[in-house]
Structures are given as structure tokens and as C-alpha cells.
Amino acid sequence: MQTILPSLHLLEVFMPVVSNEDFFIQNILQDVSKINFYKGIEMPVIFDRKNQKTLRETVSARNYQLTVWASPNLNEKGYNLSSLDPKLRKESVAFAKEMLAISAEMGGYHIGLPSGPDVEPDRREEAKKALFDSFCQIGMEAAKYSGLHLTFEPLDRYAHKKQLMGPIHEVIDWFRELKKECPAFYIHWDSAHEALAGINLTESLEAALPFLAQLHLCNCIIDPSHPCYGDHHMELGAPPEYINEGYLLPGISAEILQRVAAQDPVPGIRHTHIAVEVRTHMGNDMWKLEREIREYLMYVFELAGIPYDK
């Protein structure tokens, strides 16, 4: 058995104000820290020294497990850790190393990295070898920062995000070899990507469990004919039934929690954290969404028969 604890994905829930770093850290984060529920938080990279200090102090005071998502920063700059262009890949690895240093300064426990976009089928193995090498270089750099874990999130290859590392069994075969060379790496599992790939969620989770650091419950529409098909970080519906056009109903979420809780603890990971990934847009009531996410997590923890306040 292992402990699962609730986390809040601030990057997604408070997306409209993330770019205003001062407001995001000095106001939003401070108000979140007053909520006596979350044991972890997920954040974007914070660049301002003053805000890094405030975040670090908040993480320490609340004993949060902090995940820093560097994926958006790499993607925005056009970097690609699996690039077949040696110059671009070298620049991408150098930038990822910079993100490690900043994440450590923020008080990060995990830093999340992407695989890069898919390539032509006859070049996939070459791209996967390039990613392997990039991750090993980053893993060596991460050893400089005590307690910093590297997480990698498999996305979908064919449905929406179209990333190199998608199908879970293919990912696990590759990741198993990476873990031997780079023990600081772990897997972040996201239910939406697996659902969009048409993979049985239990089967996918079973494959990822030996390396699982944390996970997202994320709703999506899996019907390709639907105009909202894809991983848009959609809402969950209203209680108590949470009926919606996506696939993620409370019973499915509870089953995921039960299976993760039944697994032996993953070596090197203090606790497994779970967040609901829903994105707000300009004009949305961000605090209303936070409350709905919190209530949903409470409900599915109770449905699974698992305490969330350890």
C-alpha cells in the first residue's frame, strides 16, 4: 500500500493570471496556501528571484510537494529534446538544464519535461535514441540538486498532442532502459492521454505503476467525430452525478485511486500525488473551479475508501 495525497494544478486552474508572476505568487498562491486540503501544488517556472523566495518559503511552511512544469517553456521556445537536428537538441538540453537550476531555487520536488513531437515512422527509433541521450544528460545535471526528481509525461501520438512518446507499452519498454541509466527519472501518468489513445486505463496504469511518481485525472471527449475531441482539459460536470460529454466519471476516478493505493511505494518517491487537470480561460471564475475540483477530489477519495488528510 502507498499513500496518495491531493495536489492542485495551479498552472491550469489559474491560467489567466499565470503570466502576471507577482500577482500569481503574492496573491493567488498565498490564498491557496490557506486552504487546508492540498498536500502538493503544480506550478509553472517562476523566474523572478523575489517570487522564487516567496514560493520556496510557502512550500516549506505548508510542507507542499512542488511540481514544476518546464514543458510549456521548452515548447514555447521551439526546443525539442528528441530533435534529430544536433544543434537544436544541444540548445534544448542546455535550456532544460537551466530549468533544473530554477526549479531547485523554487523548492521543486519534481520537474516535468516533454518528449517532443512525433516524427515520420521510419525515424521514430532514431528520435527515441536522441531523447534517451538528452534525458541522460539532464539526469546527470539533476544529480547536482539534492531531492530533485525528473518526471516525464507520455502524451498521445495520434489523437491531439501528437508527441513522440505515446503508446504506453512502447513508452514503458523504452523507459525501463532509461531508468537503469538515469534513476532520477519517473513517470507522470495522465488519464486523458491514455483514454484518447484508446488504451484501457487499468491496463495503462498497471504498466506505469512501477515508475509512477504522480498522476492527473483529466477529462476529455474521446469521440473523434465530436468538435471538442481531444485533450482540452475540460470540466467534470456538476455533482452528484458529474454527468458530462467526456469519459471521466467519479467511479472511473475512484478505481484509478484504488489501484494506485494498492501498489507498493515507488522507491525514491515520498508520496504519490494526484491532481485534477482542468483549465480556466479569461473571464472564468477561477476560484469557483478550484472549489469544484476540491469537492470532486474529496468525493472520489471517499468513493475509493481512501483518506486524503494523512
C-alpha positions as CSV (number, residue, x, y, z in Angstrom):
1,M,0.0,0.0,0.0
2,Q,1.1,3.6,-0.6
3,T,-0.1,7.0,0.4
4,I,-1.9,9.1,-2.2
5,L,-2.3,12.8,-1.5
6,P,-4.3,15.6,-3.3
7,S,-2.5,18.2,-5.3
8,L,-3.6,21.4,-7.0
9,H,-2.5,22.2,-10.6
10,L,-2.3,26.0,-10.2
11,L,-0.8,26.4,-13.7
12,E,-4.1,25.2,-15.2
13,V,-6.7,26.4,-12.7
14,F,-5.3,29.9,-12.6
15,M,-4.1,30.0,-16.2
16,P,-5.5,33.6,-17.0
17,V,-3.2,35.2,-14.4
18,V,-0.1,33.0,-14.6
19,S,1.7,35.5,-16.8
20,N,1.4,38.1,-14.1
21,E,4.0,36.5,-11.9
22,D,3.8,38.9,-9.0
23,F,0.0,38.6,-8.7
24,F,0.2,34.8,-9.2
25,I,2.7,34.2,-6.4
26,Q,2.0,37.1,-4.0
27,N,-1.8,36.8,-4.2
28,I,-3.1,33.5,-5.7
29,L,-0.6,31.2,-4.1
30,Q,-1.0,32.9,-0.7
31,D,-4.7,32.4,-0.8
32,V,-4.3,28.8,-2.0
33,S,-2.0,28.1,1.0
34,K,-4.8,29.0,3.4
35,I,-6.9,26.1,2.1
36,N,-6.4,23.1,4.4
37,F,-6.7,20.4,1.8
38,Y,-3.9,20.2,-0.7
39,K,-0.6,18.5,0.1
40,G,1.1,19.4,-3.1
41,I,1.0,22.1,-5.8
42,E,1.9,22.1,-9.5
43,M,3.4,25.4,-10.9
44,P,4.9,26.9,-14.0
45,V,8.5,28.0,-13.9
46,I,8.9,31.2,-11.8
47,F,11.7,33.5,-12.9
48,D,11.7,36.4,-10.5
49,R,14.0,35.9,-7.5
50,K,11.6,37.6,-5.1
51,N,8.8,35.4,-6.2
52,Q,11.0,32.3,-6.1
53,K,11.8,33.1,-2.5
54,T,8.1,33.5,-1.6
55,L,7.2,30.3,-3.3
56,R,10.1,28.4,-1.6
57,E,9.0,29.7,1.8
58,T,5.4,28.8,1.2
59,V,6.3,25.3,0.1
60,S,8.4,24.8,3.2
61,A,5.8,26.3,5.6
62,R,2.9,24.2,4.1
63,N,5.1,21.1,3.5
64,Y,3.9,21.0,-0.1
65,Q,5.4,18.7,-2.6
66,L,6.1,21.0,-5.5
67,T,6.0,20.0,-9.2
68,V,7.4,22.5,-11.7
69,W,6.3,22.1,-15.3
70,A,9.1,23.1,-17.7
71,S,7.3,21.6,-20.7
72,P,5.5,24.9,-21.7
73,N,8.8,26.8,-21.6
74,L,10.6,24.3,-23.8
75,N,7.6,24.2,-26.3
76,E,7.2,28.0,-26.4
77,K,10.8,28.5,-27.4
78,G,10.7,25.7,-30.1
79,Y,13.1,23.5,-28.2
80,N,12.9,19.7,-28.7
81,L,14.7,17.1,-26.6
82,S,14.2,14.4,-29.2
83,S,15.2,16.6,-32.2
84,L,17.2,15.0,-35.0
85,D,18.9,18.3,-35.6
86,P,22.1,18.1,-33.4
87,K,22.3,21.9,-32.9
88,L,18.6,22.3,-31.8
89,R,18.9,19.3,-29.5
90,K,22.0,20.7,-27.9
91,E,20.3,24.0,-27.3
92,S,17.2,22.2,-26.0
93,V,19.3,20.2,-23.4
94,A,21.1,23.4,-22.3
95,F,17.8,25.2,-21.7
96,A,16.4,22.2,-19.8
97,K,19.4,22.3,-17.5
98,E,18.7,26.0,-16.9
99,M,15.2,25.0,-15.9
100,L,16.6,22.5,-13.4
101,A,18.5,25.2,-11.6
102,I,15.5,27.4,-11.4
103,S,13.2,24.6,-10.3
104,A,15.7,23.8,-7.5
105,E,15.7,27.5,-6.5
106,M,11.9,27.4,-6.4
107,G,11.9,24.5,-3.9
108,G,10.9,21.9,-6.5
109,Y,10.5,18.2,-5.8
110,H,9.5,17.2,-9.4
111,I,10.3,18.9,-12.7
112,G,8.2,17.8,-15.7
113,L,9.8,17.5,-19.2
114,P,8.3,16.7,-22.6
115,S,9.4,14.2,-25.2
116,G,8.9,16.4,-28.3
117,P,6.7,16.0,-31.3
118,D,6.3,12.8,-33.3
119,V,8.3,12.2,-36.4
120,E,7.9,10.0,-39.5
121,P,7.5,6.3,-38.6
122,D,10.9,5.3,-40.1
123,R,12.7,7.9,-37.9
124,R,11.0,7.2,-34.6
125,E,13.7,4.9,-33.3
126,E,16.3,7.5,-34.1
127,A,14.3,10.2,-32.3
128,K,13.8,8.0,-29.3
129,K,17.5,7.4,-29.1
130,A,18.1,11.1,-29.3
131,L,15.6,11.7,-26.4
132,F,17.3,8.9,-24.4
133,D,20.6,10.7,-24.7
134,S,19.0,14.1,-23.9
135,F,17.4,12.7,-20.8
136,C,20.7,11.1,-19.7
137,Q,22.5,14.4,-20.0
138,I,19.7,16.2,-18.0
139,G,19.7,13.3,-15.4
140,M,23.5,13.8,-14.8
141,E,22.8,17.5,-14.3
142,A,19.9,16.8,-11.9
143,A,22.3,15.0,-9.6
144,K,23.7,18.4,-8.6
145,Y,20.4,19.2,-6.9
146,S,19.5,17.2,-3.9
147,G,16.0,15.9,-3.8
148,L,15.0,17.0,-7.3
149,H,13.1,14.3,-9.3
150,L,12.6,14.3,-13.1
151,T,9.2,13.4,-14.4
152,F,8.2,12.5,-18.0
153,E,4.6,12.5,-19.1
154,P,3.7,10.3,-22.0
155,L,1.2,12.1,-24.2
156,D,-0.9,10.8,-27.2
157,R,0.8,10.2,-30.5
158,Y,-2.2,10.2,-32.9
159,A,-5.2,12.0,-31.3
160,H,-4.3,15.5,-30.3
161,K,-0.9,16.4,-28.8
162,K,0.9,14.0,-31.3
163,Q,4.0,13.5,-29.3
164,L,6.9,11.1,-30.0
165,M,6.3,9.1,-26.8
166,G,2.7,8.0,-26.8
167,P,1.5,4.3,-26.6
168,I,2.1,3.2,-23.0
169,H,3.7,-0.2,-23.6
170,E,6.1,1.3,-26.1
171,V,6.9,4.0,-23.6
172,I,7.4,1.6,-20.7
173,D,9.8,-0.6,-22.7
174,W,11.9,2.5,-23.5
175,F,11.6,4.0,-20.1
176,R,12.7,0.8,-18.3
177,E,16.1,1.1,-20.0
178,L,16.2,4.9,-19.3
179,K,15.6,4.2,-15.6
180,K,18.7,2.0,-15.4
181,E,20.9,4.8,-16.7
182,C,19.0,7.7,-15.2
183,P,17.5,6.7,-11.8
184,A,16.2,10.3,-11.1
185,F,13.5,9.9,-13.8
186,Y,9.9,8.9,-13.1
187,I,6.6,8.7,-15.0
188,H,3.8,11.2,-14.6
189,W,0.6,9.4,-15.8
190,D,-2.4,11.3,-17.3
191,S,-5.7,9.6,-17.7
192,A,-6.8,11.7,-20.7
193,H,-3.9,10.8,-22.9
194,E,-4.4,7.1,-22.3
195,A,-8.2,7.4,-22.9
196,L,-7.5,9.3,-26.2
197,A,-5.1,6.6,-27.3
198,G,-7.9,4.0,-26.9
199,I,-5.9,2.2,-24.2
200,N,-7.7,0.5,-21.3
201,L,-7.0,2.8,-18.3
202,T,-6.4,-0.1,-15.9
203,E,-4.0,-1.7,-18.3
204,S,-2.2,1.5,-18.9
205,L,-1.9,2.2,-15.2
206,E,-0.6,-1.3,-14.5
207,A,2.2,-0.7,-17.0
208,A,3.2,2.7,-15.5
209,L,2.9,1.8,-11.8
210,P,6.5,0.6,-11.1
211,F,7.8,4.0,-12.2
212,L,4.8,6.3,-11.2
213,A,5.6,9.5,-9.3
214,Q,2.3,11.3,-9.7
215,L,-0.8,11.4,-11.8
216,H,-3.6,13.6,-13.3
217,L,-7.3,12.9,-13.5
218,C,-8.1,14.7,-16.7
219,N,-11.4,14.6,-18.6
220,C,-11.7,14.7,-22.4
221,I,-14.0,13.7,-25.2
222,I,-12.8,10.6,-26.9
223,D,-15.2,10.5,-29.9
224,P,-13.2,11.7,-33.0
225,S,-16.4,13.0,-34.7
226,H,-17.1,15.4,-31.8
227,P,-16.0,19.0,-32.4
228,C,-14.4,19.1,-29.0
229,Y,-12.5,15.9,-29.4
230,G,-9.0,16.0,-27.8
231,D,-7.2,16.9,-24.6
232,H,-8.6,20.4,-23.9
233,H,-8.5,20.0,-20.0
234,M,-12.3,20.2,-19.9
235,E,-14.5,20.4,-16.8
236,L,-16.0,17.5,-14.9
237,G,-19.7,18.2,-14.8
238,A,-21.9,19.0,-11.8
239,P,-22.3,16.9,-8.6
240,P,-23.5,14.5,-7.6
241,E,-23.5,12.5,-10.8
242,Y,-20.9,14.6,-12.7
243,I,-22.5,13.7,-16.0
244,N,-20.7,15.3,-18.9
245,E,-19.7,14.6,-22.5
246,G,-16.3,13.3,-21.5
247,Y,-15.4,9.9,-20.3
248,L,-14.2,10.7,-16.7
249,L,-17.0,9.8,-14.2
250,P,-16.3,9.5,-10.5
251,G,-16.4,5.7,-10.5
252,I,-13.5,5.7,-13.0
253,S,-11.5,8.1,-10.9
254,A,-12.1,6.1,-7.7
255,E,-10.9,2.9,-9.4
256,I,-7.7,4.7,-10.5
257,L,-7.1,5.8,-6.9
258,Q,-7.7,2.4,-5.5
259,R,-5.3,0.7,-7.9
260,V,-2.6,3.3,-7.3
261,A,-3.1,3.0,-3.5
262,A,-2.8,-0.8,-3.7
263,Q,0.7,-0.6,-5.3
264,D,3.8,-0.8,-3.2
265,P,5.5,2.6,-2.8
266,V,7.8,3.5,-5.7
267,P,11.4,3.7,-4.5
268,G,12.7,7.3,-4.2
269,I,9.2,8.9,-4.1
270,R,8.0,10.3,-0.8
271,H,4.3,10.2,-1.6
272,T,2.2,9.8,-4.8
273,H,0.2,13.0,-5.5
274,I,-2.9,13.3,-7.7
275,A,-4.4,16.4,-9.2
276,V,-7.4,17.1,-11.4
277,E,-6.4,18.9,-14.6
278,V,-9.0,21.5,-15.6
279,R,-8.1,24.7,-17.4
280,T,-9.7,28.1,-16.9
281,H,-9.9,30.8,-19.5
282,M,-10.2,34.6,-19.4
283,G,-13.5,35.5,-17.8
284,N,-13.9,32.2,-15.9
285,D,-14.4,32.2,-12.2
286,M,-11.1,30.6,-11.2
287,W,-11.9,30.2,-7.5
288,K,-15.2,28.5,-8.3
289,L,-13.3,26.0,-10.4
290,E,-10.8,25.4,-7.6
291,R,-13.7,24.7,-5.2
292,E,-15.3,22.3,-7.7
293,I,-12.0,20.4,-8.2
294,R,-11.5,20.2,-4.4
295,E,-15.0,18.8,-3.9
296,Y,-14.6,16.3,-6.8
297,L,-11.3,15.1,-5.3
298,M,-12.9,14.7,-1.8
299,Y,-15.8,12.8,-3.4
300,V,-13.6,10.3,-5.3
301,F,-11.3,9.8,-2.4
302,E,-14.3,8.9,-0.2
303,L,-15.8,6.8,-3.0
304,A,-12.5,4.9,-3.2
305,G,-12.4,4.5,0.6
306,I,-9.0,6.3,0.8
307,P,-8.3,9.1,3.3
308,Y,-7.0,12.3,1.8
309,D,-5.9,14.0,5.0
310,K,-2.9,11.9,6.1
